[in-house]
Amino acid sequence: MSSLKLGLLLASLALGACSSQSEPGSESLAGVSSEKGAFIATFSPEPNPPKTGENALAISLAGADGAAITGAALQVEPWMPAHGHGTSYEPVVSELGDGEYRAEKIDFMMPGHWELRIAVTAGETRDGFVVSYEVK
């Protein structure tokens, strides 16, 4: 492989890693940057991979500097883009400490492509993530 092709491949992989959109079917996602770049997070669904019915999501949240974010308010909205709807249940988010959070009662009521739209407020900073999963 030529050095130009290798360089282009590495550059495209690096750009993809910075996206707040994950690839459909992804399971655990590490080092995801928020939409405005204020936060970095790791998302681990439970069960892994997600399934139709009730799920949970472990979230590790850090600032852009890598320091754990504590005391943040997180809202998680499951959304099915193909059908233009979410669910009738609101997930519950708990802070576990040291930048660790857990969202429970995430209801994927049918199989298909789902997004989790995650809003984060930490002090005066507001930003968000969108992560995607293919639910079976």
Sequence and secondary structure as in RCSB ss.txt:
>XXXX:A:sequence
MSSLKLGLLLASLALGACSSQSEPGSESLAGVSSEKGAFIATFSPEPNPPKTGENALAISLAGADGAAITGAALQ
VEPWMPAHGHGTSYEPVVSELGDGEYRAEKIDFMMPGHWELRIAVTAGETRDGFVVSYEVK
>XXXX:A:secstr
  HHHHHHHHHHHHHHHT SS  TT  SEEEEE TTSSEEEEEEEESSS  SEEEEEEEEEEETTS B  S EEE
EEEEBTTTTB  SS  EEEEEETTEEEEEEEEE SSEEEEEEEEEEETTEEEEEEEEEEE 
